[in-house]
């Protein structure tokens, strides 16, 4: 099976969960030695759409070191076109594994983003439920910080003062990916991930969809039911363009490489 799969003009890394953690650990160790910074993205349907609609988001995606599939429709489509991805690994699935790895290797972790009070609750739950004791800190920047040079610099300084090995960005998409892309030269960390609502789930602020809904690709619908006003435009207007992208991708395969 191929290590990379191209779908919708995005080059997905085709890793299993175990392979992903092994690759992340290896990359962390190399970057710590070499003083290098990389970041990981987890493309879902909304990201695929924004990849084609938002040039800055596309640039951010193209610079990412790994692109791990987060979206059952994408996983299913890869099988339909006989170019299968191994498995879905969302940011919300990956984040607990990153925390487990950090505790085993005593990596320094910094949570950047989420609403005030949420990172503290997440950290408390990690310590209470798993007895984790690795170095961890956090900062929730003020809304719109990215539009102020002073606030942006102060936020990056908060990160760099802690000197994290792993930076977990919880700003939402596309803001988080664009933040990492535009500030990659100034962030002093070995590896970063844009993790969506993962910290909210761990903190208990938002309840994650039941496992059966996750398995059949309805996690997005569960989130919509929880926050219909905020997510209606994303899922039912913006993401409807995904159908167009499927048609375009199919035509490329039919007329250029065969199906």
N, C-alpha and C positions, 0 to 999 in steps of 0.2 A: 504494500500500500504506500502511496506517495507521501512524502513528508510535508508537502505543500499542495494545496488544492486552490485553483483559481475559480472563483464564482463572483459574478457581478463586477468584474475587474478588480476584485480584492484578493490578495494572496493570503489565504488562511493557512496557519500552521496546523498540521494534522497530527496532534498529539493525543494520547490517552491522558487520563488524570495523573497516573503515576509518572508518565513521561514528562508531563508538564512540570510537576514538582521537582523532578530531577533536573530538568533544563533550567528552571528558575534558580535552584541552588547553585548549579554550575556557573550560571551567568552572574549571580551575586558575588561569588568568590572571585571570579575573574575581574569584575568591575571594581571590587574593593582593592585588589592589587594594582590595577591599572589606572585607578582614579577616573573611571568612566561612568557615565550616567545613561541608562536606557529606561524606556517605559513600555508597558504592555497595554494593549487594548482588547476588549472583548466584544466584537461586533454582533449586534442583534439586528432585527429587521429595521428598527428606527435608525440605527447607525448606517446600515447599508443605504438607506434612502438619503440620509444627510451626506454621506460620502459623495453622492452624485449631485446634490443640491448646493452644498456649502464648500467652497473652494478651500477655506482655511481648515475646515474639518478634514477634508481630503488630504491636505498637506500633513496634518497631524497624524493621520492614519498611516500615510506612506512612510513616516519616520519611525513608527513604532517597531520595536525589535521582534515582538510576537503579536500575532492577531489570532485570538482563540475564540472559536465559535460560541456565541451565547444567543441561541435562538433555535427553537425546535423547527420552525418553518425552513430555516436555512439548512439544518441538518437533513431534513426530509428531502429537500430539493437536491442536495448533493447526491443522495442515493438514487433519485429519479434519473438524473443525468449520468449515472454510473461513474461518478467521481466522488466516492463517499468519504465524508469526514468520520473519524472514529467515534467521537462523542461530543455532546454539548457540555461546556464548562463555563457557566456564567460567573460573573464577578462575585455573586453571592455564594456560589459554591466554592470558588477559589479562595476567597478571603479567610474563611476558617482554617483552610489548609496552610495558608501563609502564616497565620498566627501560630499554628502548631509547629511549623518549621522554625519560626522565629524563637519559640520557646526552647526547642531542641538545640538550636545553634546559638542562642542568646544574641540574635540580631536586634539591632536598635530599630524601633518602628515609630513612625510619626503619622498621626491621622490629621489630614488637612481638609477641613470642610465640615459639613453637617451643621445642624442647628445648634446653638449654644446649649450645653448641658447633655447633648446626645453622646458625644465621644466619651465623656466621663462615665455615663451609665454603661456604655459598651465595655469600657475597660474594667469597670467594677464587676460586670457579669463574667468577663473572661477570667478574672482572678478568682471570683467566688465559685464559678462552675467548673473550672479546669485547673485551678491552682497555678496559673501561669505567673512567671516572675521575671520575664524578660524586660529590658528597658523600653518604655513606651511613653509617648507624650502626644499632645494634640494642640490644635488651634483652629477655632472657628472664625474665619475672617468676616468682616462686616459685608453686608449685601452691596454689590457693585464695586468691591475692592479692586477688581481688574481694570476698572475705568479710571482709577486714580494712581498716578505714578508713585505717590508717597505711600499709599496703602498697599500697593503691590510690592514695593520694595520692603516695607515693614513685614509683610506676610512671608516673603521669601527669607527674610532675616530670621524670623521665628523658626522656620524649618531648618535653616543652615546652622543655627546656634545649637540645635540638638544633635546635629551630625548623624542623621539616620542612615541605616543601611537600606531600609525599605520605607518608601513614602506611599501612603495610601490616600488617594485623592477622592474625596466624597463631595464633589461640587455639582454633580449631575452632568448630563451630556447635552450639547457638545462642549459646554464650558470647561469641563475637566480635561478633556483631551487637548483642547486648544491651549489651555493654561500650561500643560506639560510641554507642548510643542514650542510655544513662544518663549518659554522661560528655561528651556533645557540647558542652556549655556550657563545659567546662574544658579541652578539648584545643585546643592552638594549632597547627593545621595547616590547609592549604587543602582537602585532600581525603584521604579514607581509603577503604580497601577491605578487606573481610574476604576473605582469599584461600585459606582452607582449607589443603591440604597442599602448596601451591605451593613454599614454601621448602624443604620436605623433598625435593621432586622435584629442584629446582635443586642442592641440596646433595648429592644422590645417596643420601640416607638411605633413601628409598623409591623404587622403580622404578615409573614410570608405565606404564599399560596400553599395549600396542601400538596403533599408529594404526588398524588395522583394527577393533579392539575399540572404540576411541573413536568411530569412524564409525557403527557399528551399534548404539551405545547400551549396550555391555557393559562400560564402564569400571568401573562399580560392582561388577560381578561379579568382575573381576580384583582389585580392592581387597579384596573379601570373601575371595577365595582366599588373599591375602597375610596378612590379619588376621581370620580367621574368628571367633575368640572375641570380639574387640572389636566386630565389625560385624554379627554375626548378629542381635542384637536390633534394631538400627537398620533393616536391610534387609528382614528377614523377618517382623518383628512390628510395629514402629512404622510402617514405610512401606507395609505392606499396606493401610493406611487410604486410600492413594491411589486404590485401586479404588472405594471408597465416594465419594470426591470426584469422580471421573470420572462416576459415575452421577448424582450430584447436579447436576453442571454440565450434563450432557446433558439432564436433565429441565428445568432452568431454560431452556435454549435451545429445547427443544421446545414448552414451554407458554407462554413469555413472548415470544420473538422469532422463533420458527421456526428451522428447522435447514437 
